[in-house]
Amino acid sequence: MSTTPTTGSTGGGADAAIEKMTAAFDSAIEKSAEITKVTTEKKTELDAAKQRPQN
């Protein structure tokens, strides 16, 4: 006999939880990419400012 629970009409909670987690991870990845873009731009600006001659 199998000890694996069967999925019935009440077993959809796992699928919904996976969808929520996937959405949360996708959102986090998008935010991380945006933060990386902004910080890279700021670092580039800072590096350019450091290379300018100071009068």
N, C-alpha and C positions, 0 to 999 in steps of 0.2 A: 504494500500500500504506500501511496505517496504521502509525504508529510508537507508538500508544498501547498499553500492555500490557493484555492481557486479564485479567480476574479469573476465576480458577478456584478449585478447592478450596484451593489454597495462597495465594490472594490475599486471604483474610479478615483478614489481619493489620492492614490499614489500617482496616477497620471496628472492630476491637477497640481499636486505638490511639485512634481518634476517640471511642469510648465512654469510654475511660479519661480522656482529656482533658476530655470533657464532664463526667464525674463530678467530676474535680478542680476544674474551674471552678465547678461548682454548689456544691461544698463551700466553696470560697474565697468565693463570693458570700454564702453563708449566714453564714460567720464574719465577714465584713466588715460585714454588716448587724447582727449581734449586737454587734460592737465599736462601731459607730456608735451603736446604741441606748444602750449602757452609758455611753459618753463623753458623749452628749447629756444623759443623766440626771445625770451627775456635774457637768457644766457648769451645768445648771439649779439644782442644789443649791448650787453655789458662788455663782452669781449671787444666789440668794435669801438666802444668808448675808451677802453683801456689802450687801444692801439693808436688813438689820435694823439698827436703831439700836444703837450700841455704848455701853453704860453704864459 
